[in-house]
Amino acid sequence: MLLGRRSWIKTAGALTLWKSLPAAAAPAEGDTLIASSSVAVTETVSGKVRGFVRRGVNTFRGIPYGASTSGGRRFMPPAKPAPWKGVRSSLTYGYVSPQEPRAIWDKDEVAFVYQWDDGVQNEDCLRVNVWTQGLDGRKRPVMVWLHGGGFSTGSAHDMKTYDGENLARHGVVVVSLNHRAGLVGFLNLASFGGDKYAASANVGMLDIVAALEWVRDNIRNFGGDPANVTVFGQSGGGGKVTALLAMPRAAGLFHKAIVQSGSMLHMPGPETTAKLAQAVLKELGITRANLDQAQTVPVERLVAAGIAAAKAVFPPLDSSQPFDFGRHAELMPWAPTVDGDILPESPFVAGAPAISRKTPLLVGSTRTEFGIGFGWPEFEEFTMGDLTDAIAKAYGKGKGARVLDAFRRGHPGAKPCDLFALWQSSSVRLSAIRQASAKAAQGTAPVYVYLFSWNTPVLDGRVRSYHCAELPFVFDNTDLCDAATGGGPAARALAAKVSEAWIRFARTGNPNHDGLPEWPAFTTGKDATMIFDNACTVVNDPDGEELRVLAAL
């Protein structure tokens, strides 16, 4: 029974026919499912799957890589899916992990740009989607996408831009996945339930490992090369990639990594996450003696308890105060826990992780991630006095003057609203540079750094190069996502350059191609950065003065 866009579906078990799913999960408009020439069938270790072919790309949606995580499997490491007989229909996306509503997406302008789709929530959510040009045994590079939403929300199909068809058309196999998020993926019950719940704080990351194992075991049958796998993700997805780079259980399952606006270098320790878990159990009236009741509580009640506990334990962030994006995961209610086992250390804090020393890295951010004109039409009238007051409130008058001077020198002629957006966004860029510097210092694999500076013309240009702005370009979906890009030849031309750089990196570990100027590997001191804009350029140490002033503070 479908009760609404954010409703809960309580029917257990796998659904194998698309017509059995709610209407919201039916194949997207334009998918060809009838003509025999449009059917794609291949084998997995669990059984055969049937997808569809559109414009020369084979598409498979909602293939199980793990069993349902409900009941006795809740808070447990993922288990293999049960094999099936016959051919399983893989025409529609799978369920989304249980998670809290994202009220921000109901704001008109945010919803307009992102074109959000909540999907349908259910604990039977461990699914992969695959796009490939051929089921022919060729060894195409594989790109595994990890969605954003922090570690708390989101799915592999919550934005249209995640569609992998156009990217796959360039000769790679694209895989995306749903995993457990929020409370069901990261509730730390280890100190309350002993060995049984030892992994509970990190099962969301173990789901991703299981999906990568599925790629290793199955991707040959989709025309992909299991020995050439790149993980890439943006925002929270970039944080997941960053965590994977420090996880021994993920070692050898991927060979290159791309972090987009997600350089979350510090992960919380068990003391913090156990405190949150204790608050959740208190909300539910569960004690150590009856801890297993946490596996039988209705999932909607469980999520509601997580929302209430998070509000009690994590005060709202003060946007007027300095914000270290590298510590973002520590400031979010749900994130992987540094447990000494699954995640032995915070990645890139004490240098780049040794476990991934041979893995090439591509990392970067957008120019104006935050502090922009979403829902703020008067943003363009922001004055220099407003900017001075905002920075002084964050750092104090004397330190604030140093920060303001650095930004004005670095961006002469910029309007106060632009300087405000640059300042608000600078911690994301600083975290990316810290991650790149640690990787470069390791000296065993190259790292490349980018800054996406293209300003979208939508909403009169007020949202600039916003958080997520590069996604339609990475996936070559600027026309599909014209609400975000405006569409047109300029966006299309830049998408060709960006997507080809990602593909070249996935193929060889080097993003260079003929459509770009020479892009050197990052070395500390030069800090070579590819600036993606209508005219792409390489600049050494862009925003360097501002970042050094902020780092000192």
ROLONU-346013 format. One record per residue (C-alpha): residue in three letters; z, x, y. Coordinates in steps of 0.1 Angstrom, whole numbers, padded with zeros to 4 digits, always signed. Layout:
# residues N
ALAZXY;...
***
This chain:
# residues 553
MET+0000+0000+0000;LEU-0010+0014+0034;LEU+0014+0004+0061;GLY+0000+0024+0090;ARG-0012+0058+0101;ARG+0022+0074+0097;SER+0033+0053+0067;TRP+0046+0064+0033;ILE+0027+0059+0001;LYS+0052+0055-0027;THR+0028+0053-0057;ALA+0034+0083-0080;GLY+0008+0102-0099;ALA-0026+0116-0092;LEU-0054+0094-0080;THR-0087+0105-0093;LEU-0112+0079-0079;TRP-0119+0077-0042;LYS-0121+0039-0043;SER-0085+0039-0055;LEU-0073+0056-0024;PRO-0064+0039+0009;ALA-0093+0033+0033;ALA-0080+0060+0055;ALA-0086+0086+0028;ALA-0121+0074+0019;PRO-0150+0099+0023;ALA-0160+0107+0058;GLU-0189+0089+0074;GLY-0221+0106+0065;ASP-0210+0119+0031;THR-0237+0113+0005;LEU-0222+0101-0028;ILE-0248+0080-0046;ALA-0280+0099-0052;SER-0278+0121-0084;SER-0291+0151-0064;SER-0260+0148-0041;VAL-0235+0153-0069;ALA-0218+0187-0075;VAL-0199+0194-0107;THR-0181+0225-0117;GLU-0152+0237-0139;THR-0117+0246-0131;VAL-0089+0259-0154;SER-0075+0223-0154;GLY-0107+0204-0159;LYS-0141+0196-0144;VAL-0143+0184-0108;ARG-0170+0164-0090;GLY-0178+0169-0053;PHE-0208+0161-0032;VAL-0236+0180-0014;ARG-0244+0176+0022;ARG-0271+0196+0041;GLY-0271+0223+0014;VAL-0233+0228+0011;ASN-0212+0217-0019;THR-0180+0201-0008;PHE-0149+0195-0030;ARG-0119+0178-0016;GLY-0083+0173-0029;ILE-0084+0194-0061;PRO-0049+0198-0075;TYR-0036+0234-0076;GLY-0001+0223-0084;ALA+0018+0194-0099;SER+0036+0167-0079;THR+0067+0181-0061;SER+0086+0148-0063;GLY+0118+0141-0083;GLY+0131+0170-0103;ARG+0104+0193-0089;ARG+0115+0187-0053;PHE+0128+0220-0038;MET+0115+0239-0069;PRO+0087+0265-0071;PRO+0053+0249-0076;ALA+0042+0241-0112;LYS+0007+0241-0126;PRO-0011+0208-0125;ALA-0015+0189-0158;PRO-0050+0193-0172;TRP-0073+0163-0172;LYS-0101+0151-0194;GLY-0136+0142-0182;VAL-0147+0148-0146;ARG-0122+0144-0118;SER-0135+0129-0086;SER-0130+0154-0057;LEU-0146+0134-0029;THR-0116+0128-0006;TYR-0089+0149+0010;GLY-0055+0148-0007;TYR-0021+0136+0005;VAL-0003+0154+0033;SER+0031+0169+0029;PRO+0060+0146+0039;GLN+0069+0156+0075;GLU+0082+0143+0108;PRO+0059+0124+0132;ARG+0044+0146+0159;ALA+0050+0124+0190;ILE+0032+0149+0213;TRP-0001+0140+0198;ASP+0002+0104+0211;LYS-0002+0118+0247;ASP-0036+0107+0258;GLU-0051+0140+0269;VAL-0037+0160+0240;ALA-0050+0135+0215;PHE-0084+0134+0232;VAL-0089+0172+0229;TYR-0074+0177+0194;GLN-0088+0145+0178;TRP-0057+0143+0155;ASP-0057+0126+0121;ASP-0023+0122+0104;GLY-0035+0115+0069;VAL-0013+0099+0043;GLN+0020+0115+0032;ASN+0032+0119-0004;GLU+0050+0146-0024;ASP+0020+0150-0046;CYS+0003+0171-0019;LEU-0006+0204-0035;ARG-0044+0202-0030;VAL-0072+0226-0021;ASN-0106+0218-0005;VAL-0137+0240-0011;TRP-0170+0244+0007;THR-0197+0266-0008;GLN-0235+0270-0008;GLY-0238+0275-0045;LEU-0221+0270-0078;ASP-0241+0299-0091;GLY-0218+0328-0100;ARG-0227+0348-0069;LYS-0199+0369-0054;ARG-0196+0354-0019;PRO-0166+0364+0003;VAL-0138+0338+0002;MET-0120+0327+0034;VAL-0087+0308+0027;TRP-0076+0287+0057;LEU-0039+0280+0065;HIS-0034+0252+0089;GLY-0013+0251+0121;GLY+0017+0229+0130;GLY+0043+0256+0128;PHE+0059+0255+0094;SER+0069+0219+0100;THR+0038+0197+0103;GLY+0001+0195+0099;SER-0024+0195+0071;ALA-0057+0211+0061;HIS-0076+0181+0075;ASP-0056+0170+0105;MET-0082+0182+0130;LYS-0120+0178+0126;THR-0124+0215+0135;TYR-0110+0226+0101;ASP-0141+0212+0083;GLY-0156+0242+0065;GLU-0191+0231+0060;ASN-0208+0250+0088;LEU-0188+0282+0081;ALA-0198+0281+0045;ARG-0234+0277+0054;HIS-0232+0313+0066;GLY-0227+0326+0031;VAL-0190+0325+0025;VAL-0168+0302+0004;VAL-0142+0284+0025;VAL-0110+0271+0010;SER-0083+0251+0028;LEU-0051+0237+0014;ASN-0021+0215+0018;HIS+0014+0228+0010;ARG+0049+0216+0015;ALA+0060+0217+0051;GLY+0091+0211+0070;LEU+0123+0201+0051;VAL+0106+0197+0017;GLY+0091+0232+0020;PHE+0119+0252+0037;LEU+0153+0236+0031;ASN+0177+0265+0021;LEU+0199+0251-0006;ALA+0205+0285-0023;SER+0241+0289-0011;PHE+0250+0253-0022;GLY+0232+0251-0055;GLY+0231+0286-0070;ASP+0202+0298-0091;LYS+0186+0264-0096;TYR+0178+0262-0058;ALA+0174+0300-0052;ALA+0138+0296-0041;SER+0142+0263-0021;ALA+0141+0280+0013;ASN+0106+0294+0007;VAL+0089+0269-0017;GLY+0063+0261+0011;MET+0052+0298+0010;LEU+0053+0298-0028;ASP+0029+0269-0026;ILE+0005+0290-0007;VAL+0008+0318-0032;ALA+0001+0293-0060;ALA-0031+0282-0041;LEU-0042+0318-0038;GLU-0036+0322-0076;TRP-0058+0291-0080;VAL-0085+0309-0060;ARG-0081+0340-0082;ASP-0085+0319-0114;ASN-0112+0295-0103;ILE-0133+0306-0073;ARG-0160+0323-0095;ASN-0171+0288-0105;PHE-0175+0280-0069;GLY-0197+0310-0061;GLY-0169+0331-0047;ASP-0156+0366-0053;PRO-0118+0367-0062;ALA-0118+0404-0054;ASN-0128+0397-0017;VAL-0104+0371-0003;THR-0094+0367+0034;VAL-0065+0346+0045;PHE-0068+0333+0080;GLY-0047+0309+0101;GLN-0039+0298+0136;SER-0005+0291+0153;GLY+0018+0282+0124;GLY-0010+0292+0101;GLY-0011+0326+0117;GLY+0027+0328+0111;LYS+0021+0320+0074;VAL-0005+0348+0072;THR+0020+0371+0089;ALA+0047+0362+0063;LEU+0022+0366+0034;LEU+0016+0402+0045;ALA+0053+0409+0037;MET+0055+0389+0004;PRO+0054+0409-0028;ARG+0043+0378-0048;ALA+0012+0375-0026;ALA+0002+0412-0031;GLY-0033+0415-0046;LEU-0042+0379-0041;PHE-0059+0385-0007;HIS-0076+0416+0007;LYS-0080+0409+0045;ALA-0060+0389+0070;ILE-0067+0371+0103;VAL-0038+0360+0126;GLN-0049+0337+0154;SER-0022+0329+0181;GLY+0004+0332+0153;SER+0021+0366+0155;MET+0055+0354+0144;LEU+0072+0387+0137;HIS+0108+0376+0132;MET+0118+0351+0104;PRO+0153+0335+0103;GLY+0180+0349+0080;PRO+0199+0328+0054;GLU+0229+0322+0076;THR+0207+0302+0101;THR+0188+0283+0075;ALA+0219+0275+0054;LYS+0236+0261+0085;LEU+0206+0237+0090;ALA+0207+0227+0053;GLN+0244+0220+0056;ALA+0237+0196+0085;VAL+0210+0179+0064;LEU+0234+0174+0035;LYS+0260+0160+0059;GLU+0235+0135+0072;LEU+0228+0124+0036;GLY+0264+0123+0025;ILE+0257+0149-0002;THR+0281+0176-0013;ARG+0279+0206-0036;ALA+0293+0184-0064;ASN+0264+0160-0062;LEU+0237+0183-0048;ASP+0211+0171-0073;GLN+0210+0138-0054;ALA+0189+0156-0029;GLN+0161+0154-0054;THR+0163+0116-0057;VAL+0169+0105-0021;PRO+0138+0086-0009;VAL+0116+0111+0009;GLU+0114+0091+0041;ARG+0152+0091+0043;LEU+0152+0129+0035;VAL+0128+0136+0064;ALA+0148+0114+0088;ALA+0179+0134+0079;GLY+0160+0166+0086;ILE+0150+0153+0121;ALA+0186+0144+0129;ALA+0200+0177+0116;ALA+0174+0198+0135;LYS+0184+0181+0168;ALA+0221+0189+0161;VAL+0216+0225+0151;PHE+0186+0235+0174;PRO+0189+0226+0210;PRO+0156+0218+0228;LEU+0138+0249+0241;ASP+0142+0254+0279;SER+0106+0259+0290;SER+0118+0275+0323;GLN+0133+0304+0304;PRO+0115+0335+0291;PHE+0101+0329+0256;ASP+0094+0356+0230;PHE+0067+0342+0208;GLY+0074+0369+0182;ARG+0107+0351+0176;HIS+0092+0317+0175;ALA+0099+0311+0138;GLU+0136+0318+0145;LEU+0137+0291+0171;MET+0120+0264+0149;PRO+0141+0243+0125;TRP+0118+0250+0095;ALA+0104+0284+0087;PRO+0106+0309+0058;THR+0139+0326+0052;VAL+0143+0363+0048;ASP+0160+0361+0015;GLY+0156+0397+0002;ASP+0134+0385-0027;ILE+0105+0361-0019;LEU+0105+0373+0017;PRO+0123+0407+0016;GLU+0120+0414+0054;SER+0109+0400+0087;PRO+0072+0411+0089;PHE+0062+0438+0115;VAL+0098+0442+0129;ALA+0105+0475+0113;GLY+0068+0485+0112;ALA+0040+0469+0093;PRO+0049+0459+0058;ALA+0042+0486+0032;ILE+0032+0459+0006;SER+0000+0451+0027;ARG-0007+0486+0040;LYS-0043+0486+0027;THR-0051+0452+0042;PRO-0074+0452+0073;LEU-0061+0429+0100;LEU-0078+0409+0128;VAL-0054+0395+0154;GLY-0055+0379+0188;SER-0047+0349+0210;THR-0063+0327+0237;ARG-0061+0336+0274;THR-0041+0305+0285;GLU-0023+0292+0254;PHE+0004+0273+0273;GLY+0015+0262+0308;ILE-0018+0243+0314;GLY-0028+0209+0327;PHE-0023+0187+0296;GLY-0010+0154+0311;TRP-0004+0172+0344;PRO-0033+0163+0368;GLU-0014+0178+0398;PHE-0014+0212+0380;GLU-0043+0224+0402;GLU-0022+0218+0433;PHE+0005+0242+0420;THR+0015+0265+0450;MET+0025+0301+0452;GLY+0060+0288+0462;ASP+0061+0267+0430;LEU+0051+0298+0410;THR+0077+0321+0428;ASP+0104+0295+0421;ALA+0095+0291+0384;ILE+0094+0328+0377;ALA+0126+0334+0397;LYS+0144+0307+0377;ALA+0134+0325+0345;TYR+0143+0361+0354;GLY+0163+0360+0386;LYS+0149+0367+0421;GLY+0145+0405+0418;LYS+0131+0407+0383;GLY+0110+0376+0390;ALA+0094+0394+0420;ARG+0084+0423+0397;VAL+0068+0399+0372;LEU+0049+0380+0399;ASP+0037+0412+0415;ALA+0023+0425+0382;PHE+0004+0392+0375;ARG-0010+0391+0410;ARG-0022+0427+0408;GLY-0037+0421+0374;HIS-0055+0390+0385;PRO-0065+0393+0421;GLY-0077+0361+0437;ALA-0063+0339+0409;LYS-0049+0305+0419;PRO-0012+0300+0415;CYS-0018+0275+0386;ASP-0039+0301+0368;LEU-0012+0327+0373;PHE+0014+0303+0360;ALA-0007+0296+0328;LEU-0012+0333+0323;TRP+0025+0340+0326;GLN+0035+0311+0303;SER+0010+0324+0277;SER+0017+0361+0279;SER+0043+0362+0252;VAL+0017+0352+0226;ARG-0005+0381+0236;LEU+0024+0405+0237;SER+0034+0395+0201;ALA-0002+0400+0190;ILE-0002+0435+0206;ARG+0031+0444+0189;GLN+0017+0433+0155;ALA-0015+0453+0161;SER+0004+0483+0172;ALA+0026+0483+0141;LYS-0005+0480+0119;ALA-0023+0507+0137;ALA+0007+0531+0134;GLN+0007+0526+0097;GLY-0027+0543+0097;THR-0039+0530+0063;ALA-0062+0501+0073;PRO-0080+0491+0105;VAL-0068+0464+0129;TYR-0090+0446+0155;VAL-0077+0427+0185;TYR-0094+0399+0204;LEU-0086+0377+0234;PHE-0104+0343+0236;SER-0110+0336+0272;TRP-0136+0308+0272;ASN-0125+0279+0294;THR-0136+0245+0281;PRO-0152+0222+0306;VAL-0136+0190+0293;LEU-0110+0172+0314;ASP-0125+0189+0345;GLY-0116+0223+0331;ARG-0079+0218+0335;VAL-0069+0229+0300;ARG-0087+0262+0302;SER-0086+0283+0270;TYR-0058+0262+0255;HIS-0038+0268+0223;CYS-0064+0261+0195;ALA-0094+0265+0218;GLU-0110+0291+0196;LEU-0109+0270+0164;PRO-0142+0251+0169;PHE-0159+0285+0175;VAL-0144+0302+0145;PHE-0156+0273+0122;ASP-0189+0270+0141;ASN-0180+0233+0149;THR-0185+0231+0187;ASP-0209+0202+0184;LEU-0187+0184+0158;CYS-0157+0189+0181;ASP-0174+0182+0214;ALA-0143+0164+0227;ALA-0127+0198+0227;THR-0157+0220+0237;GLY-0180+0197+0256;GLY-0207+0207+0232;GLY-0239+0222+0245;PRO-0258+0255+0242;ALA-0232+0278+0259;ALA-0205+0267+0234;ARG-0230+0269+0205;ALA-0240+0305+0215;LEU-0204+0317+0216;ALA-0196+0300+0183;ALA-0224+0319+0167;LYS-0208+0352+0179;VAL-0172+0343+0170;SER-0179+0328+0136;GLU-0202+0357+0126;ALA-0174+0382+0136;TRP-0149+0364+0113;ILE-0175+0363+0085;ARG-0183+0400+0089;PHE-0146+0408+0088;ALA-0142+0387+0057;ARG-0171+0405+0041;THR-0164+0441+0050;GLY-0131+0444+0070;ASN-0151+0451+0101;PRO-0160+0423+0126;ASN-0189+0441+0143;HIS-0224+0426+0144;ASP-0255+0428+0165;GLY-0245+0398+0187;LEU-0215+0417+0201;PRO-0209+0450+0220;GLU-0194+0477+0198;TRP-0158+0466+0189;PRO-0136+0496+0182;ALA-0106+0494+0159;PHE-0073+0490+0179;THR-0054+0522+0185;THR-0021+0523+0205;GLY-0028+0537+0239;LYS-0063+0525+0242;ASP-0056+0489+0230;ALA-0093+0480+0227;THR-0097+0442+0229;MET-0128+0421+0224;ILE-0129+0395+0252;PHE-0147+0364+0238;ASP-0164+0345+0267;ASN-0199+0335+0277;ALA-0204+0372+0282;CYS-0184+0391+0255;THR-0170+0425+0265;VAL-0146+0451+0252;VAL-0117+0460+0275;ASN-0090+0486+0270;ASP-0055+0474+0276;PRO-0063+0441+0293;ASP-0031+0426+0310;GLY-0014+0458+0301;GLU+0007+0461+0333;GLU+0019+0425+0330;LEU+0028+0429+0293;ARG+0047+0462+0299;VAL+0068+0445+0327;LEU+0076+0416+0305;ALA+0084+0438+0275;ALA+0108+0458+0297;LEU+0126+0426+0307;
***
